Amino acid sequence: MSDIDNRPNAPRQTDRWLEPGKTNVQVIYILYLAGLVIGISGLIGIVLAYFNRGKSEAWIETHYTWLIRTFWIGLLYATVSAVLLLLFIGVFLLFAVAVWFIARCIVGLQALSRGEPIAKPQSWFL
């Protein structure tokens, strides 16, 4: 037989983004940003964040906490804004929520690229 049949089941190089760590966190940030256009990718991101939380280094864990809170707080803000669409103020609030969401993702991506933890992962703002 060939050498391929004798190799142990090694993980594929492309599976690395599923494992807890820096690459996985980066993928979740990108899924969140894509979720502003394609809604389902944000849901995939939150599932990955919950699945990998508690399995990585402490500074990476701050990013998982930040990501999970960004999703739920953003959903809360978006729901309130959607209800307020009846009063027309919701249009402005939805725009503000989108800016807030994008800003949190950018802050997280920048900290991740520098190898730093999120300073206040429990924060509701930036």
Secondary structure, DSSP 8 states (H G I E B T S, - for coil): --HHHHS-----GGGGGGSSSHHHHHHHHHHHHHHTTSHHHHHHHHHHHHHHTTSS-HHHHHHHHHHHHHHHHHHHHHHHHHHGGGGSHHHHHHHHHHHHHHHHHHHHHHHHHTT---S-TT-S--
